Amino acid sequence: MASINPYLIFNGNCEEAFLFYKSVFGGEFPYIGKFKDMPADENSPKLSEEDGNRIMHVCLPIGETMLMGSDSNEQSGDVAFGGNFSISINVESTEEADRIFNGLSAGGNPFMPMAKTFWGAYFGMFTDKF
């Protein structure tokens, strides 16, 4: 069965926001990583020091929900109000992930195809047609 979690995107203050959320809800971050922690990719442009120190991914469990977030960077550009959130869909198999990804991305913009990632997840990203 799929589960859905909110994913918030910030313009450089993700760490500040998540430390605030943690102070209110309690708990610990199972993961917090910065863009500079990503393995080097010869096809990607070099990140500025500022972008390297921005949050690539953070998560904070709140009850049965995992609140997740990251910062924008120079490559993706700043986000605007209304465009600064998404949902993360978590499933039990790669087959289910492919089925949901292909179904929801049809007619939309599948800008990151499903693939194994350096952090071990089978992951993809898209904007649906709505």
N, C-alpha and C positions, 0 to 999 in steps of 0.2 A: 504494500500500500504506500502511496506517495505521501510525503509530508511537505508542507510549504512553510518557509521562514522568510521574514522580511530582511532585505539587504539595503542598507543606507549608504549613499555616496556623498562624500564631503569634499570641499575645496581646500584641504590642508589642515582641517581641525578635527579629523576623525579620532585621533588619540585623545584629545581633550574631551570630545563628546562621549566617548566610550568610558573614560575614567569617571566622568560625571554619572553616566548610567550605572556603572558599577557601584558608585557611592550610594546611589538610591536603592538599587535592587539587590546589592550584595553579590556574592559569587566570585568566581575567578575566570580569567580568560583561558580557555583551553589552548588557544593559539592567538598570537599577535605577531605579525611579520611585516617588515618594511620592504619597499621596492628594492632597496640595495641588497636584500637577502636573497633575491632571486638568482638562480644560476645564470651566468652570462650566456647570451645568445648573439651569435655573430650577425644575425639579420636585424637585430633591434638596435636602434640608436642608443648611444650612451646617455644615461640619465644625468641630469644636473644633481648637484649635492642636495638641493632643496627637494627635488622629486625623490631622490634616493631615500631620504628620511621620512617621506610620507608613508602612511599605512597602506600596505598592499592588501592585507586581510586581517580582520579581527573578528572574534565571535564571543558572545556572552550568553550563557544559558539563563533563561528567565522562565521558570516553570517548565512546561513542555515545549517551549519555543526557543529557538536559537536566534538571537538578534545578531546580525552580521553586518560588517561595514568595511569600507575602504575609502581612500582618498582618490580624487582625480589626479592626473599628472599632465605634464606638457603634451604628451602624445594624445591623450584622450580629450584634453581641454576641460575647462571648468564646467561644472554642471549647474543648471538653473533650477529654481524651485519648480517642482512638478516633474522634473527629469532626474531627480536625485535619489530614486529608490527603484528597487526591483524585487522580485521574489526569487528565492532559491528553492528548487524542487528537488527533493531527495527521494530516491527510489531504491529498491532492493537488488536490481540487476541491470547489467548493461543493455540487455534487450528491452527492458521497460524504459530505461533512459532514452534509448534510440527512438522507441515508439512515441514517447511523449514529446521529445525534442522535434522529431520530424512532423508530428501532428501540429504542434503549437507554432512552429516556425514557418509552416506552409503559407506562402503569400506575404511573409514578413521579411526580416533581414537576419539570417543566420550568420552573424559575423565572426563567430568562433566555433568551428565544427566540433562535435563530440570527439574527445581524444583523452588518452591517459596523460596526466600532468606530472610535473616534477614533485608535487606534494602527494602523489599517489591516488588521486581521485580520477574518476572518469567524468569529464567536465566539458561543457559547452555553453555558449551564450548566444542569445538571439533577442531581437525585438519582434513581437508578434505584429500582425497586420493591423491591429487596433491601436 
